[in-house]
Amino acid sequence: MRNKVLIYEDYGCADISVLAKELRTYFEPRGCKVGFTNANEIISRNSLNQEVLAFFIPGGASTPYRHKLEVLGNAKIREYVQQGGVYYGICAGAYYACKHTEFEKDVPESRIIAEYKLDLLNAKAIGSLYKELNIEPFAKNTASSAAGIHGGHPALEREVIAPCLELSTAAPDLLDHVGNAPVTA
């Protein structure tokens, strides 16, 4: 029975206290325990098991996620999703789920061009969209936060632009390639 919700808490994560509080408020009255996990627990202790209903990777920085989860951790996350678990990527967690990321590619102090190899979505996360929205780059003003995604699916033959959620900065808006259903990001 899936009765747990796990939040990734490891190197690269931003403050997750508000996320944890809100998830507890929602899930605990419904009989789900909210807890935390990290790369070591995912890889060595199989923390993403059949008891976990949802796995949240929060905002922060996606490159450190790759350093901790690459290969074995990514395989465990993919296996968890393939077995019916739910992955929620918020900001950096949403970028991390995509095949390719381009973050402020023309701003040297914050440029990230990467393939994280988790590959939950065969898509490109693009952010922040400061030029398109006529705002400052995220590197110069962290309140400037918007992103998009572009993929090979017909529904994604255009870039999708969306402002970020309150709990995230520069998060992409994602569409699921399987059923064209919105994915929380």
Buried (B, 14 or more C-beta within 10 A) or exposed (E): EBEBBBBBBBEBBBEBEEBBEEBBEEBEEEEBEBBBBBBEBBBEEEBBBEBBBBBBBBBBBBBBBBEBBBEEBBBBBBEBBEEEBBBBBBBBBBBBBBBBBBBBEEBEEBEBEBEBBBBBBEBBBBBBBBEEEEBBBBBEEEEBBBBBBBBEBEEBEEBBBBEBBEBBBBBBBBBBBEEEEEBBB
